[in-house]
Amino acid sequence: MPIYEYICKDCGNKFDALRAMKDSDAPMTCKKCHGSNTQRVISVFYASSEGRSVTHEDGGCGSCGGGSCGSCGHYH
């Protein structure tokens, strides 16, 4: 099962949950305030291939978060 990241729109808490793919967008209760106004967010990760970065946390065009983005042509 994959780990998904969520954010609570009420208190701003970011948390993760181990859930089945079919449940990834189902309502989730905030682990801090126990509210149900939560949303799944895109996870940031880092990967490398043959010694070079293929993703990057602090760059990119904003819409892809770095790495190889077909919409802007930005590559790392």
C-alpha positions in Angstrom: 0.0 0.0 0.0 1.3 3.5 -0.8 1.7 6.3 1.7 -0.3 9.4 0.8 0.2 13.0 2.1 -2.8 15.2 3.2 -3.3 18.7 4.5 -6.0 19.9 6.8 -7.7 23.0 5.4 -8.9 23.9 8.9 -5.7 23.8 11.0 -3.0 23.5 8.3 -1.6 20.2 9.6 0.2 18.1 7.1 0.1 14.3 7.7 0.5 11.1 5.9 -1.5 7.8 5.8 -0.9 4.3 4.5 -4.0 3.6 2.3 -5.0 1.5 -0.6 -4.9 3.3 -4.0 -8.7 3.0 -4.3 -9.1 5.0 -1.1 -6.5 7.7 -1.8 -9.1 10.5 -2.4 -11.6 9.3 0.1 -12.3 11.6 3.0 -9.6 11.5 5.7 -9.7 12.8 9.3 -7.0 15.2 10.4 -4.7 13.6 13.0 -4.3 16.9 14.9 -7.7 18.6 15.0 -9.8 15.6 14.0 -11.6 17.7 11.3 -12.7 16.3 8.0 -11.8 19.2 5.7 -8.7 17.6 4.3 -7.2 17.2 0.9 -4.6 14.9 -0.6 -1.4 16.8 -1.7 1.3 16.0 -4.2 4.3 14.3 -2.4 7.8 15.7 -2.9 10.5 13.1 -3.5 14.1 12.9 -4.7 15.4 10.4 -7.2 18.7 9.9 -9.0 19.8 8.0 -12.0 23.4 7.2 -13.0 24.6 9.7 -10.4 22.6 12.7 -11.5 19.4 14.2 -10.1 16.2 13.5 -12.0 14.0 15.4 -9.5 14.7 18.4 -7.4 12.9 20.0 -4.4 14.0 23.6 -4.8 13.7 24.4 -8.5 11.5 23.9 -11.4 8.6 25.8 -12.9 6.3 25.5 -9.9 3.7 23.4 -11.7 5.9 20.3 -11.8 8.1 20.9 -8.7 11.3 20.2 -10.6 12.6 17.3 -12.5 11.6 16.6 -16.1 8.4 18.5 -17.0 6.9 18.1 -20.4 4.8 21.3 -20.0 7.7 23.7 -19.4 10.7 21.8 -20.7 12.6 22.3 -17.5 15.1 19.6 -16.8 17.6 18.9 -14.0 
